[in-house]
Amino acid sequence: MEDQVDLLGVQLMHLVDMMDAKLDRIELNQEHLKEMINQRLIDIEKQEGTKSV
């Protein structure tokens, strides 16, 4: 019984580690998307600026 509890503990820790890694990737993707959106907004503002000149 103790072996099963130990195994469940190891499996649970592995699951938590996997979830943590996925959250890290999500955060990195979110930052990348923010940067892309900000750059696109800058590009649009530049285009609008050149149109009005």
PQR file with spaces between the fields and no chain letter, atoms N, CA, C, O and H, PARSE charges and radii, in Angstrom:
ATOM       1  N    MET     1       0.833   -1.200    0.000 -0.4000 1.5000
ATOM       2  CA   MET     1       0.000    0.000    0.000 -0.0000 2.0000
ATOM       3  C    MET     1       0.871    1.255    0.000  0.5500 1.7000
ATOM       4  O    MET     1       0.581    2.231   -0.692 -0.5500 1.4000
ATOM       5  N    GLU     2       1.942    1.207    0.790 -0.4000 1.5000
ATOM       6  CA   GLU     2       2.837    2.368    0.852 -0.0000 2.0000
ATOM       7  C    GLU     2       3.492    2.622   -0.500  0.5500 1.7000
ATOM       8  O    GLU     2       3.714    3.771   -0.883 -0.5500 1.4000
ATOM       9  H    GLU     2       2.178    0.414    1.351  0.4000 1.0000
ATOM      10  N    ASP     3       3.803    1.542   -1.223 -0.4000 1.5000
ATOM      11  CA   ASP     3       4.398    1.685   -2.558 -0.0000 2.0000
ATOM      12  C    ASP     3       3.437    2.385   -3.514  0.5500 1.7000
ATOM      13  O    ASP     3       3.850    3.204   -4.334 -0.5500 1.4000
ATOM      14  H    ASP     3       3.623    0.609   -0.911  0.4000 1.0000
ATOM      15  N    GLN     4       2.148    2.052   -3.400 -0.4000 1.5000
ATOM      16  CA   GLN     4       1.147    2.688   -4.257 -0.0000 2.0000
ATOM      17  C    GLN     4       1.040    4.178   -3.950  0.5500 1.7000
ATOM      18  O    GLN     4       0.909    5.000   -4.856 -0.5500 1.4000
ATOM      19  H    GLN     4       1.813    1.386   -2.733  0.4000 1.0000
ATOM      20  N    VAL     5       1.098    4.514   -2.670 -0.4000 1.5000
ATOM      21  CA   VAL     5       1.033    5.920   -2.267 -0.0000 2.0000
ATOM      22  C    VAL     5       2.256    6.664   -2.795  0.5500 1.7000
ATOM      23  O    VAL     5       2.141    7.784   -3.292 -0.5500 1.4000
ATOM      24  H    VAL     5       1.205    3.846   -1.933  0.4000 1.0000
ATOM      25  N    ASP     6       3.425    6.040   -2.686 -0.4000 1.5000
ATOM      26  CA   ASP     6       4.648    6.653   -3.210 -0.0000 2.0000
ATOM      27  C    ASP     6       4.550    6.849   -4.720  0.5500 1.7000
ATOM      28  O    ASP     6       4.931    7.897   -5.242 -0.5500 1.4000
ATOM      29  H    ASP     6       3.519    5.130   -2.282  0.4000 1.0000
ATOM      30  N    LEU     7       4.041    5.843   -5.414 -0.4000 1.5000
ATOM      31  CA   LEU     7       3.894    5.932   -6.864 -0.0000 2.0000
ATOM      32  C    LEU     7       2.923    7.049   -7.236  0.5500 1.7000
ATOM      33  O    LEU     7       3.180    7.817   -8.163 -0.5500 1.4000
ATOM      34  H    LEU     7       3.732    4.991   -4.990  0.4000 1.0000
ATOM      35  N    LEU     8       1.814    7.136   -6.518 -0.4000 1.5000
ATOM      36  CA   LEU     8       0.851    8.207   -6.784 -0.0000 2.0000
ATOM      37  C    LEU     8       1.478    9.578   -6.540  0.5500 1.7000
ATOM      38  O    LEU     8       1.231   10.525   -7.287 -0.5500 1.4000
ATOM      39  H    LEU     8       1.605    6.512   -5.765  0.4000 1.0000
ATOM      40  N    GLY     9       2.278    9.674   -5.503 -0.4000 1.5000
ATOM      41  CA   GLY     9       2.963   10.937   -5.212 -0.0000 2.0000
ATOM      42  C    GLY     9       3.909   11.330   -6.330  0.5500 1.7000
ATOM      43  O    GLY     9       3.962   12.493   -6.729 -0.5500 1.4000
ATOM      44  H    GLY     9       2.478    8.905   -4.896  0.4000 1.0000
ATOM      45  N    VAL    10       4.657   10.358   -6.834 -0.4000 1.5000
ATOM      46  CA   VAL    10       5.589   10.621   -7.940 -0.0000 2.0000
ATOM      47  C    VAL    10       4.810   11.017   -9.194  0.5500 1.7000
ATOM      48  O    VAL    10       5.187   11.956   -9.895 -0.5500 1.4000
ATOM      49  H    VAL    10       4.615    9.413   -6.510  0.4000 1.0000
ATOM      50  N    GLN    11       3.732   10.303   -9.470 -0.4000 1.5000
ATOM      51  CA   GLN    11       2.921   10.621  -10.645 -0.0000 2.0000
ATOM      52  C    GLN    11       2.304   12.010  -10.526  0.5500 1.7000
ATOM      53  O    GLN    11       2.240   12.756  -11.504 -0.5500 1.4000
ATOM      54  H    GLN    11       3.426    9.540   -8.901  0.4000 1.0000
ATOM      55  N    LEU    12       1.855   12.348   -9.337 -0.4000 1.5000
ATOM      56  CA   LEU    12       1.260   13.666   -9.114 -0.0000 2.0000
ATOM      57  C    LEU    12       2.294   14.771   -9.309  0.5500 1.7000
ATOM      58  O    LEU    12       2.003   15.796   -9.925 -0.5500 1.4000
ATOM      59  H    LEU    12       1.907   11.743   -8.543  0.4000 1.0000
ATOM      60  N    MET    13       3.489   14.564   -8.788 -0.4000 1.5000
ATOM      61  CA   MET    13       4.551   15.562   -8.962 -0.0000 2.0000
ATOM      62  C    MET    13       4.910   15.709  -10.444  0.5500 1.7000
ATOM      63  O    MET    13       5.157   16.819  -10.915 -0.5500 1.4000
ATOM      64  H    MET    13       3.726   13.731   -8.287  0.4000 1.0000
ATOM      65  N    HIS    14       4.937   14.600  -11.171 -0.4000 1.5000
ATOM      66  CA   HIS    14       5.218   14.644  -12.608 -0.0000 2.0000
ATOM      67  C    HIS    14       4.133   15.440  -13.332  0.5500 1.7000
ATOM      68  O    HIS    14       4.428   16.249  -14.211 -0.5500 1.4000
ATOM      69  H    HIS    14       4.736   13.698  -10.788  0.4000 1.0000
ATOM      70  N    LEU    15       2.889   15.206  -12.959 -0.4000 1.5000
ATOM      71  CA   LEU    15       1.766   15.924  -13.560 -0.0000 2.0000
ATOM      72  C    LEU    15       1.864   17.421  -13.275  0.5500 1.7000
ATOM      73  O    LEU    15       1.634   18.243  -14.161 -0.5500 1.4000
ATOM      74  H    LEU    15       2.649   14.549  -12.245  0.4000 1.0000
ATOM      75  N    VAL    16       2.203   17.765  -12.050 -0.4000 1.5000
ATOM      76  CA   VAL    16       2.358   19.173  -11.676 -0.0000 2.0000
ATOM      77  C    VAL    16       3.497   19.805  -12.477  0.5500 1.7000
ATOM      78  O    VAL    16       3.370   20.934  -12.951 -0.5500 1.4000
ATOM      79  H    VAL    16       2.390   17.097  -11.330  0.4000 1.0000
ATOM      80  N    ASP    17       4.598   19.089  -12.627 -0.4000 1.5000
ATOM      81  CA   ASP    17       5.725   19.598  -13.423 -0.0000 2.0000
ATOM      82  C    ASP    17       5.318   19.825  -14.877  0.5500 1.7000
ATOM      83  O    ASP    17       5.693   20.830  -15.479 -0.5500 1.4000
ATOM      84  H    ASP    17       4.701   18.172  -12.242  0.4000 1.0000
ATOM      85  N    MET    18       4.558   18.898  -15.434 -0.4000 1.5000
ATOM      86  CA   MET    18       4.101   19.043  -16.817 -0.0000 2.0000
ATOM      87  C    MET    18       3.183   20.248  -16.966  0.5500 1.7000
ATOM      88  O    MET    18       3.293   21.003  -17.932 -0.5500 1.4000
ATOM      89  H    MET    18       4.253   18.081  -14.945  0.4000 1.0000
ATOM      90  N    MET    19       2.277   20.426  -16.007 -0.4000 1.5000
ATOM      91  CA   MET    19       1.368   21.570  -16.048 -0.0000 2.0000
ATOM      92  C    MET    19       2.141   22.879  -15.911  0.5500 1.7000
ATOM      93  O    MET    19       1.823   23.864  -16.577 -0.5500 1.4000
ATOM      94  H    MET    19       2.188   19.813  -15.223  0.4000 1.0000
ATOM      95  N    ASP    20       3.139   22.888  -15.060 -0.4000 1.5000
ATOM      96  CA   ASP    20       3.965   24.074  -14.873 -0.0000 2.0000
ATOM      97  C    ASP    20       4.703   24.424  -16.165  0.5500 1.7000
ATOM      98  O    ASP    20       4.796   25.595  -16.532 -0.5500 1.4000
ATOM      99  H    ASP    20       3.397   22.087  -14.519  0.4000 1.0000
ATOM     100  N    ALA    21       5.221   23.420  -16.844 -0.4000 1.5000
ATOM     101  CA   ALA    21       5.918   23.645  -18.114 -0.0000 2.0000
ATOM     102  C    ALA    21       4.956   24.191  -19.168  0.5500 1.7000
ATOM     103  O    ALA    21       5.316   25.075  -19.945 -0.5500 1.4000
ATOM     104  H    ALA    21       5.146   22.469  -16.546  0.4000 1.0000
ATOM     105  N    LYS    22       3.743   23.668  -19.191 -0.4000 1.5000
ATOM     106  CA   LYS    22       2.750   24.168  -20.148 -0.0000 2.0000
ATOM     107  C    LYS    22       2.396   25.618  -19.844  0.5500 1.7000
ATOM     108  O    LYS    22       2.256   26.428  -20.760 -0.5500 1.4000
ATOM     109  H    LYS    22       3.450   22.950  -18.559  0.4000 1.0000
ATOM     110  N    LEU    23       2.250   25.948  -18.572 -0.4000 1.5000
ATOM     111  CA   LEU    23       1.961   27.334  -18.203 -0.0000 2.0000
ATOM     112  C    LEU    23       3.102   28.261  -18.600  0.5500 1.7000
ATOM     113  O    LEU    23       2.864   29.383  -19.048 -0.5500 1.4000
ATOM     114  H    LEU    23       2.364   25.291  -17.828  0.4000 1.0000
ATOM     115  N    ASP    24       4.329   27.802  -18.440 -0.4000 1.5000
ATOM     116  CA   ASP    24       5.482   28.602  -18.867 -0.0000 2.0000
ATOM     117  C    ASP    24       5.421   28.875  -20.364  0.5500 1.7000
ATOM     118  O    ASP    24       5.666   29.997  -20.806 -0.5500 1.4000
ATOM     119  H    ASP    24       4.522   26.890  -18.077  0.4000 1.0000
ATOM     120  N    ARG    25       5.092   27.840  -21.145 -0.4000 1.5000
ATOM     121  CA   ARG    25       4.997   28.025  -22.599 -0.0000 2.0000
ATOM     122  C    ARG    25       3.863   28.978  -22.952  0.5500 1.7000
ATOM     123  O    ARG    25       4.001   29.800  -23.857 -0.5500 1.4000
ATOM     124  H    ARG    25       4.894   26.928  -20.786  0.4000 1.0000
ATOM     125  N    ILE    26       2.750   28.872  -22.247 -0.4000 1.5000
ATOM     126  CA   ILE    26       1.624   29.777  -22.492 -0.0000 2.0000
ATOM     127  C    ILE    26       2.035   31.216  -22.209  0.5500 1.7000
ATOM     128  O    ILE    26       1.709   32.120  -22.979 -0.5500 1.4000
ATOM     129  H    ILE    26       2.638   28.204  -21.512  0.4000 1.0000
ATOM     130  N    GLU    27       2.750   31.431  -21.109 -0.4000 1.5000
ATOM     131  CA   GLU    27       3.207   32.780  -20.772 -0.0000 2.0000
ATOM     132  C    GLU    27       4.165   33.317  -21.827  0.5500 1.7000
ATOM     133  O    GLU    27       4.081   34.487  -22.202 -0.5500 1.4000
ATOM     134  H    GLU    27       3.015   30.697  -20.484  0.4000 1.0000
ATOM     135  N    LEU    28       5.074   32.472  -22.308 -0.4000 1.5000
ATOM     136  CA   LEU    28       6.001   32.899  -23.362 -0.0000 2.0000
ATOM     137  C    LEU    28       5.245   33.241  -24.645  0.5500 1.7000
ATOM     138  O    LEU    28       5.543   34.244  -25.294 -0.5500 1.4000
ATOM     139  H    LEU    28       5.142   31.522  -22.003  0.4000 1.0000
ATOM     140  N    ASN    29       4.280   32.418  -25.005 -0.4000 1.5000
ATOM     141  CA   ASN    29       3.473   32.687  -26.200 -0.0000 2.0000
ATOM     142  C    ASN    29       2.693   33.987  -26.047  0.5500 1.7000
ATOM     143  O    ASN    29       2.577   34.766  -26.993 -0.5500 1.4000
ATOM     144  H    ASN    29       4.039   31.604  -24.478  0.4000 1.0000
ATOM     145  N    GLN    30       2.162   34.213  -24.855 -0.4000 1.5000
ATOM     146  CA   GLN    30       1.404   35.431  -24.593 -0.0000 2.0000
ATOM     147  C    GLN    30       2.300   36.659  -24.751  0.5500 1.7000
ATOM     148  O    GLN    30       1.895   37.647  -25.363 -0.5500 1.4000
ATOM     149  H    GLN    30       2.256   33.580  -24.086  0.4000 1.0000
ATOM     150  N    GLU    31       3.505   36.603  -24.205 -0.4000 1.5000
ATOM     151  CA   GLU    31       4.442   37.718  -24.342 -0.0000 2.0000
ATOM     152  C    GLU    31       4.796   37.945  -25.811  0.5500 1.7000
ATOM     153  O    GLU    31       4.865   39.083  -26.275 -0.5500 1.4000
ATOM     154  H    GLU    31       3.834   35.800  -23.708  0.4000 1.0000
ATOM     155  N    HIS    32       5.018   36.858  -26.529 -0.4000 1.5000
ATOM     156  CA   HIS    32       5.352   36.975  -27.951 -0.0000 2.0000
ATOM     157  C    HIS    32       4.197   37.625  -28.718  0.5500 1.7000
ATOM     158  O    HIS    32       4.422   38.493  -29.560 -0.5500 1.4000
ATOM     159  H    HIS    32       4.962   35.933  -26.152  0.4000 1.0000
ATOM     160  N    LEU    33       2.975   37.210  -28.431 -0.4000 1.5000
ATOM     161  CA   LEU    33       1.817   37.793  -29.103 -0.0000 2.0000
ATOM     162  C    LEU    33       1.667   39.272  -28.768  0.5500 1.7000
ATOM     163  O    LEU    33       1.333   40.072  -29.642 -0.5500 1.4000
ATOM     164  H    LEU    33       2.792   36.504  -27.746  0.4000 1.0000
ATOM     165  N    LYS    34       1.909   39.643  -27.513 -0.4000 1.5000
ATOM     166  CA   LYS    34       1.852   41.057  -27.132 -0.0000 2.0000
ATOM     167  C    LYS    34       2.859   41.870  -27.929  0.5500 1.7000
ATOM     168  O    LYS    34       2.544   42.955  -28.419 -0.5500 1.4000
ATOM     169  H    LYS    34       2.180   38.993  -26.803  0.4000 1.0000
ATOM     170  N    GLU    35       4.076   41.339  -28.058 -0.4000 1.5000
ATOM     171  CA   GLU    35       5.112   42.037  -28.820 -0.0000 2.0000
ATOM     172  C    GLU    35       4.710   42.172  -30.285  0.5500 1.7000
ATOM     173  O    GLU    35       4.904   43.227  -30.889 -0.5500 1.4000
ATOM     174  H    GLU    35       4.332   40.458  -27.660  0.4000 1.0000
ATOM     175  N    MET    36       4.153   41.110  -30.856 -0.4000 1.5000
ATOM     176  CA   MET    36       3.725   41.163  -32.257 -0.0000 2.0000
ATOM     177  C    MET    36       2.613   42.190  -32.450  0.5500 1.7000
ATOM     178  O    MET    36       2.630   42.952  -33.417 -0.5500 1.4000
ATOM     179  H    MET    36       3.995   40.253  -30.365  0.4000 1.0000
ATOM     180  N    ILE    37       1.655   42.211  -31.538 -0.4000 1.5000
ATOM     181  CA   ILE    37       0.543   43.161  -31.628 -0.0000 2.0000
ATOM     182  C    ILE    37       1.056   44.586  -31.487  0.5500 1.7000
ATOM     183  O    ILE    37       0.661   45.468  -32.250 -0.5500 1.4000
ATOM     184  H    ILE    37       1.642   41.592  -30.753  0.4000 1.0000
ATOM     185  N    ASN    38       1.930   44.816  -30.519 -0.4000 1.5000
ATOM     186  CA   ASN    38       2.484   46.158  -30.334 -0.0000 2.0000
ATOM     187  C    ASN    38       3.249   46.608  -31.567  0.5500 1.7000
ATOM     188  O    ASN    38       3.124   47.761  -31.981 -0.5500 1.4000
ATOM     189  H    ASN    38       2.251   44.100  -29.899  0.4000 1.0000
ATOM     190  N    GLN    39       4.035   45.726  -32.158 -0.4000 1.5000
ATOM     191  CA   GLN    39       4.780   46.085  -33.369 -0.0000 2.0000
ATOM     192  C    GLN    39       3.830   46.386  -34.515  0.5500 1.7000
ATOM     193  O    GLN    39       4.053   47.316  -35.290 -0.5500 1.4000
ATOM     194  H    GLN    39       4.137   44.790  -31.822  0.4000 1.0000
ATOM     195  N    ARG    40       2.774   45.599  -34.618 -0.4000 1.5000
ATOM     196  CA   ARG    40       1.783   45.836  -35.684 -0.0000 2.0000
ATOM     197  C    ARG    40       1.102   47.182  -35.481  0.5500 1.7000
ATOM     198  O    ARG    40       0.875   47.908  -36.448 -0.5500 1.4000
ATOM     199  H    ARG    40       2.593   44.843  -33.988  0.4000 1.0000
ATOM     200  N    LEU    41       0.773   47.526  -34.243 -0.4000 1.5000
ATOM     201  CA   LEU    41       0.162   48.827  -33.969 -0.0000 2.0000
ATOM     202  C    LEU    41       1.110   49.959  -34.339  0.5500 1.7000
ATOM     203  O    LEU    41       0.684   50.975  -34.889 -0.5500 1.4000
ATOM     204  H    LEU    41       0.958   46.936  -33.457  0.4000 1.0000
ATOM     205  N    ILE    42       2.393   49.789  -34.040 -0.4000 1.5000
ATOM     206  CA   ILE    42       3.392   50.794  -34.411 -0.0000 2.0000
ATOM     207  C    ILE    42       3.443   50.926  -35.931  0.5500 1.7000
ATOM     208  O    ILE    42       3.485   52.038  -36.457 -0.5500 1.4000
ATOM     209  H    ILE    42       2.739   48.964  -33.593  0.4000 1.0000
ATOM     210  N    ASP    43       3.439   49.804  -36.632 -0.4000 1.5000
ATOM     211  CA   ASP    43       3.460   49.827  -38.099 -0.0000 2.0000
ATOM     212  C    ASP    43       2.232   50.545  -38.652  0.5500 1.7000
ATOM     213  O    ASP    43       2.344   51.337  -39.588 -0.5500 1.4000
ATOM     214  H    ASP    43       3.405   48.900  -36.205  0.4000 1.0000
ATOM     215  N    ILE    44       1.076   50.275  -38.086 -0.4000 1.5000
ATOM     216  CA   ILE    44      -0.166   50.913  -38.539 -0.0000 2.0000
ATOM     217  C    ILE    44      -0.106   52.414  -38.286  0.5500 1.7000
ATOM     218  O    ILE    44      -0.497   53.205  -39.145 -0.5500 1.4000
ATOM     219  H    ILE    44       0.985   49.631  -37.326  0.4000 1.0000
ATOM     220  N    GLU    45       0.381   52.812  -37.108 -0.4000 1.5000
ATOM     221  CA   GLU    45       0.499   54.236  -36.802 -0.0000 2.0000
ATOM     222  C    GLU    45       1.441   54.927  -37.785  0.5500 1.7000
ATOM     223  O    GLU    45       1.176   56.050  -38.214 -0.5500 1.4000
ATOM     224  H    GLU    45       0.698   52.170  -36.410  0.4000 1.0000
ATOM     225  N    LYS    46       2.533   54.266  -38.141 -0.4000 1.5000
ATOM     226  CA   LYS    46       3.471   54.834  -39.122 -0.0000 2.0000
ATOM     227  C    LYS    46       2.797   54.988  -40.477  0.5500 1.7000
ATOM     228  O    LYS    46       2.966   56.006  -41.148 -0.5500 1.4000
ATOM     229  H    LYS    46       2.748   53.354  -37.792  0.4000 1.0000
ATOM     230  N    GLN    47       2.027   53.970  -40.882 -0.4000 1.5000
ATOM     231  CA   GLN    47       1.325   54.039  -42.167 -0.0000 2.0000
ATOM     232  C    GLN    47       0.311   55.176  -42.163  0.5500 1.7000
ATOM     233  O    GLN    47       0.194   55.915  -43.141 -0.5500 1.4000
ATOM     234  H    GLN    47       1.889   53.143  -40.337  0.4000 1.0000
ATOM     235  N    GLU    48      -0.411   55.312  -41.074 -0.4000 1.5000
ATOM     236  CA   GLU    48      -1.398   56.387  -40.967 -0.0000 2.0000
ATOM     237  C    GLU    48      -0.702   57.742  -41.004  0.5500 1.7000
ATOM     238  O    GLU    48      -1.214   58.699  -41.585 -0.5500 1.4000
ATOM     239  H    GLU    48      -0.315   54.712  -40.279  0.4000 1.0000
ATOM     240  N    GLY    49       0.469   57.814  -40.377 -0.4000 1.5000
ATOM     241  CA   GLY    49       1.232   59.059  -40.366 -0.0000 2.0000
ATOM     242  C    GLY    49       1.711   59.443  -41.752  0.5500 1.7000
ATOM     243  O    GLY    49       1.728   60.625  -42.095 -0.5500 1.4000
ATOM     244  H    GLY    49       0.885   57.037  -39.905  0.4000 1.0000
ATOM     245  N    THR    50       2.099   58.469  -42.549 -0.4000 1.5000
ATOM     246  CA   THR    50       2.579   58.776  -43.901 -0.0000 2.0000
ATOM     247  C    THR    50       1.425   59.114  -44.831  0.5500 1.7000
ATOM     248  O    THR    50       1.619   59.842  -45.805 -0.5500 1.4000
ATOM     249  H    THR    50       2.085   57.509  -42.270  0.4000 1.0000
ATOM     250  N    LYS    51       0.237   58.606  -44.559 -0.4000 1.5000
ATOM     251  CA   LYS    51      -0.924   58.913  -45.397 -0.0000 2.0000
ATOM     252  C    LYS    51      -1.362   60.362  -45.217  0.5500 1.7000
ATOM     253  O    LYS    51      -1.788   61.007  -46.174 -0.5500 1.4000
ATOM     254  H    LYS    51       0.080   58.015  -43.768  0.4000 1.0000
ATOM     255  N    SER    52      -1.258   60.873  -43.993 -0.4000 1.5000
ATOM     256  CA   SER    52      -1.749   62.221  -43.720 -0.0000 2.0000
ATOM     257  C    SER    52      -0.745   63.295  -44.111  0.5500 1.7000
ATOM     258  O    SER    52      -1.074   64.481  -44.100 -0.5500 1.4000
ATOM     259  H    SER    52      -0.912   60.348  -43.215  0.4000 1.0000
ATOM     260  N    VAL    53       0.476   62.895  -44.455 -0.4000 1.5000
ATOM     261  CA   VAL    53       1.505   63.886  -44.816 -0.0000 2.0000
ATOM     262  C    VAL    53       1.353   64.331  -46.243  0.5500 1.7000
ATOM     263  O    VAL    53       2.130   65.160  -46.717 -0.5500 1.4000
ATOM     264  H    VAL    53       0.743   61.932  -44.464  0.4000 1.0000
